[in-house]
């Protein structure tokens, strides 16, 4: 196929839509290198619960930035952006097509648009934010944030735990709203890249069914034992890996505080809620991110074998 090497293909969208399988099909057709853009799949300790590609898949095509960071560390959007930019350059040097795949919108936005200069938040402030959210619950925490930072609170849903905590900790650490920091000039996207973004956005019933089914498959694949081993690390609860979908629910089961059936139902609910937030984020960000070097195509379907051919046609024909 004819496609300039400056083009980076991006497969985005909510969890459980089949992005990884689609990336493999495209990598086969395009001599691609698959680069992870999922904030949980960067961690080494949760292969099953984060739905990292299988060993067979990783042997089929080069995969980068999967399982590279211990869960005891935190991977920020800025850190991932630096790593991803390096892998994009390496793929091109090897004559391969960079294919980014993942549903972490903040990571993709950081790469394509650049980052605002938000100062690092001390770990003790992050721990305080996490503990306060746990003590208050999402609704009360959101109302508290609204009193001190109404602009950020207006942007966030009470169920969006990660971003609520982020807004609170930045306010505490810097004395300024995260919105203020985000309005400052960004450092910009890589000057040598253009991005073809394909967002999988299937009907909600199909998406939710896939979320439920995938968590059941994770249980069959050994997620309970994976979390048992993970719990033995005794990690700081404020670390990002501790927020991986299913970790809290299965730890509650392992502690004897609920049945496995209850844990599964709660994890499935959390997964569906997360997928809903991802859908909302991508729909809202599309107008803001679409630019001369970023083109978006929305595909209203889950993964199927025909999708790779459809995307290749769009890339080749430019429409």
C-alpha positions as a printed Julia matrix, in Angstrom:
319×3 Matrix{Float64}:
   0.0     0.0    0.0
   1.09    3.6   -0.53
   1.09    5.63   2.67
   3.69    8.17   3.7
   5.91    7.07   6.57
   5.04   10.18   8.58
   1.57    8.67   9.15
   0.95    7.04  12.52
  -2.13    4.82  12.63
  -4.07    5.06  15.9
  -6.73    2.55  17.01
  -8.74    4.03  19.86
 -12.06    3.7   21.62
 -13.54    2.07  24.72
 -12.39   -1.13  26.35
 -13.51   -4.53  25.03
 -14.03   -3.4   21.43
 -11.33   -5.62  19.92
  -8.69   -2.99  19.26
  -5.81   -5.39  19.92
  -7.1    -7.96  17.44
  -7.6    -5.25  14.85
  -4.07   -3.97  15.45
  -2.7    -7.44  14.72
  -4.6    -7.65  11.44
  -3.29   -4.23  10.41
   0.25   -5.06  11.49
   0.17   -8.13   9.24
  -1.02   -6.07   6.29
   1.2    -3.02   6.85
   4.41   -4.44   8.34
   3.39   -2.67  11.5
   4.83   -2.29  14.97
   2.09   -2.18  17.61
   2.67    0.43  20.33
   0.62    0.3   23.5
  -1.47    3.36  24.41
  -3.32    1.8   27.36
  -2.36    3.2   30.75
  -2.79   -0.16  32.53
  -1.17   -2.43  29.97
   2.17   -0.71  30.59
   2.36   -2.48  33.97
   4.09   -5.84  34.26
   2.05   -7.42  37.05
  -1.49   -7.67  35.64
  -1.43   -9.4   32.26
  -4.88  -10.97  32.56
  -6.87   -8.15  34.17
  -5.48   -5.52  31.81
  -6.14   -7.72  28.75
  -2.59   -7.53  27.5
  -1.98   -9.33  24.19
  -1.13  -13.01  24.49
   2.37  -14.38  23.96
   1.21  -15.79  20.62
  -0.03  -12.38  19.51
   3.2   -10.7   20.59
   5.19  -13.22  18.55
   3.06  -12.53  15.48
   4.06   -8.84  15.26
   6.38   -6.53  17.19
   4.69   -5.14  20.3
   6.13   -2.26  22.31
   5.41   -0.68  25.73
   3.5    -3.68  27.1
   4.33   -4.79  30.64
   7.46   -2.65  30.82
   6.91   -0.89  34.17
   6.58   -2.47  37.64
   3.26   -1.8   39.32
   5.23   -0.23  42.18
   5.98    2.71  39.86
   3.63    5.28  38.33
   3.55    5.88  34.6
   2.33    9.37  33.76
   1.09   10.65  30.42
   4.33   12.6   30.07
   6.47    9.51  30.68
   4.42    7.43  28.24
   4.58   10.19  25.62
   8.38   10.16  25.7
   8.47    6.37  25.45
   5.92    6.3   22.63
   7.75    8.94  20.6
  10.92    6.85  20.87
   9.11    3.71  19.71
   7.53    5.56  16.77
  10.97    6.66  15.62
  12.37    3.15  16.11
   9.57    1.6   14.07
  10.18    4.0   11.21
  13.92    3.36  11.31
  13.16   -0.35  10.89
  10.89    0.41   7.92
   7.74   -0.52   9.87
   4.44    1.32  10.31
   3.76    2.64  13.86
   0.32    1.46  15.02
  -0.8     2.9   18.35
  -3.56    1.0   20.1
  -5.37    1.79  23.34
  -8.24    3.53  25.01
  -6.41    5.95  27.31
  -7.5     9.22  25.8
  -5.18   11.32  27.93
  -2.15    9.44  26.57
  -3.24    9.88  22.97
  -4.06   13.54  23.51
  -0.65   14.1   25.1
   1.05   12.63  22.05
  -1.03   14.32  19.37
  -1.55   17.71  21.02
   1.24   18.07  23.57
   1.17   18.56  27.32
   0.55   21.53  29.58
   3.35   22.18  32.08
   1.59   20.83  35.21
   4.1    20.47  38.06
   4.65   17.03  39.55
   2.33   16.26  42.47
   4.08   14.93  45.6
   3.21   11.33  46.42
   1.81   12.19  49.85
  -0.69   14.59  48.22
  -1.75   11.89  45.76
  -2.2     9.46  48.64
  -4.26   12.04  50.54
  -6.49   12.58  47.49
  -7.08    8.86  47.06
  -7.84    8.37  50.74
 -10.27   11.28  50.83
 -12.13    9.98  47.78
 -12.4     6.56  49.39
 -13.72    8.1   52.61
 -16.27   10.42  50.98
 -17.37    8.45  47.95
 -17.67    9.84  44.43
 -20.71   12.03  44.96
 -19.54   13.85  48.1
 -15.99   14.13  46.76
 -17.35   15.72  43.58
 -19.42   18.21  45.59
 -16.38   19.11  47.69
 -14.32   19.7   44.55
 -17.15   21.83  43.14
 -16.92   24.18  46.11
 -13.19   24.74  45.61
 -12.79   24.23  41.85
 -16.18   24.64  40.14
 -14.67   24.71  36.66
 -13.07   21.27  36.91
 -16.04   19.83  38.76
 -18.34   20.97  35.96
 -16.22   19.02  33.47
 -16.24   15.77  35.44
 -18.8    13.12  36.26
 -19.05   12.04  39.93
 -18.18    8.52  38.78
 -14.94    9.56  37.07
 -12.73    8.62  40.0
  -9.33    8.99  38.38
  -9.89   12.46  36.95
 -11.65   13.73  40.07
  -8.69   12.7   42.18
  -6.33   14.27  39.66
  -8.18   17.59  39.79
  -8.19   17.57  43.59
  -4.5    16.7   43.96
  -3.35   19.36  41.47
  -5.4    21.98  43.29
  -3.92   20.93  46.63
  -0.35   20.7   45.38
  -0.22   23.9   43.32
  -2.99   26.13  44.63
  -4.32   26.41  41.07
  -7.04   24.63  39.17
  -5.98   21.97  36.68
  -8.04   23.97  34.18
  -5.66   26.91  34.62
  -2.65   24.71  33.93
  -4.32   23.2   30.87
  -4.86   26.64  29.38
  -1.13   27.29  29.34
   0.79   26.71  26.12
   1.54   23.09  25.32
   4.84   21.72  24.12
   3.26   20.48  20.91
   2.91   17.23  18.98
   5.85   15.64  17.14
   6.52   17.84  14.13
   7.33   14.88  11.9
   4.05   12.97  12.37
   0.48   12.99  11.18
  -2.14   10.8   12.81
  -4.88    8.7   11.25
  -7.17    7.93  14.19
  -9.81    5.21  13.98
 -12.22    5.15  16.92
 -14.29    1.99  17.47
 -17.66    3.15  18.79
 -20.09    0.21  18.74
 -23.74    0.3   19.86
 -23.99    0.44  23.64
 -25.71   -2.96  24.07
 -22.97   -4.63  22.06
 -20.24   -2.84  24.01
 -21.69   -3.66  27.41
 -22.19   -7.3   26.45
 -18.56   -7.5   25.38
 -17.44   -5.93  28.69
 -19.4    -8.51  30.68
 -18.19  -11.44  28.59
 -14.57  -10.39  28.7
 -14.47  -10.2   32.48
 -15.91  -13.7   32.72
 -13.18  -14.87  30.35
 -10.59  -13.19  32.58
 -11.9   -15.18  35.53
 -11.6   -18.39  33.5
  -8.06  -17.38  32.5
  -6.89  -17.04  36.11
  -7.62  -13.45  37.17
  -8.34  -14.44  40.77
  -4.92  -16.03  41.24
  -3.3   -13.09  39.43
  -4.86  -10.67  41.93
  -3.89  -12.95  44.83
  -0.25  -12.65  43.77
  -0.66   -8.94  43.1
  -2.04   -8.31  46.59
   1.12   -9.79  48.09
   3.07   -6.82  46.72
   1.33   -4.62  49.34
   1.45   -1.59  47.06
   0.54    1.98  47.93
  -3.21    2.29  47.23
  -2.58    5.58  45.38
  -0.53    3.9   42.64
  -2.22    3.79  39.23
  -1.98   -0.01  38.88
  -4.15   -0.38  41.98
  -6.99    1.2   39.99
  -6.98   -1.46  37.28
 -10.49   -2.7   36.63
 -11.25   -5.75  38.75
  -8.4    -5.37  41.24
 -10.43   -3.82  44.04
 -13.39   -6.13  43.49
 -11.34   -9.34  43.47
  -9.28   -8.2   46.46
 -12.56   -7.73  48.33
 -13.48  -11.31  47.46
 -10.07  -12.64  48.49
 -10.4   -10.81  51.82
 -13.65  -12.71  52.42
 -15.83   -9.61  52.27
 -18.01  -10.76  49.38
 -18.67  -13.79  47.22
 -16.93  -14.34  43.91
 -20.27  -13.85  42.14
 -20.7   -10.46  43.81
 -17.14   -9.47  42.92
 -17.72  -10.39  39.27
 -20.93   -8.37  39.08
 -19.24   -5.33  40.65
 -16.25   -5.58  38.34
 -18.5    -5.92  35.3
 -20.43   -2.83  36.42
 -17.19   -0.87  36.91
 -16.01   -1.96  33.46
 -19.23   -0.83  31.79
 -19.07    2.5   33.59
 -15.48    2.98  32.47
 -16.37    2.12  28.88
 -19.18    4.68  29.0
 -16.75    7.38  30.17
 -14.33    6.45  27.39
 -17.09    6.74  24.77
 -18.03   10.17  26.12
 -14.41   11.33  26.16
 -13.69   10.37  22.56
 -16.94   11.92  21.34
 -16.15   15.19  23.08
 -12.49   15.3   22.1
 -12.91   14.61  18.41
 -13.68   18.24  17.42
 -10.91   19.59  19.65
  -8.21   17.23  18.4
  -9.12   17.1   14.73
  -6.55   19.29  13.0
  -4.34   19.43   9.98
  -2.21   16.54  11.2
  -4.94   14.57  13.02
  -7.79   12.96  11.09
 -10.53   10.98  12.86
 -12.69    8.22  11.49
 -15.4     6.75  13.7
 -16.38    3.12  13.09
 -19.68    2.17  14.71
 -18.82   -1.47  15.3
 -16.91   -3.98  17.4
 -13.93   -5.75  15.89
 -14.51   -8.04  12.94
 -12.1    -9.45  10.39
 -13.51   -7.12   7.74
 -12.51   -3.98   9.66
  -8.84   -4.18   8.69
  -9.73   -4.13   5.0
 -12.08   -1.18   5.59
  -9.35    0.81   7.37
  -6.75   -0.03   4.74
  -9.12    1.24   2.08
  -9.61    4.52   3.95
  -5.87    4.94   4.4
  -5.06    4.23   0.76
  -7.87    6.3   -0.71
  -7.65    9.17   1.73
 -11.39    9.25   2.34
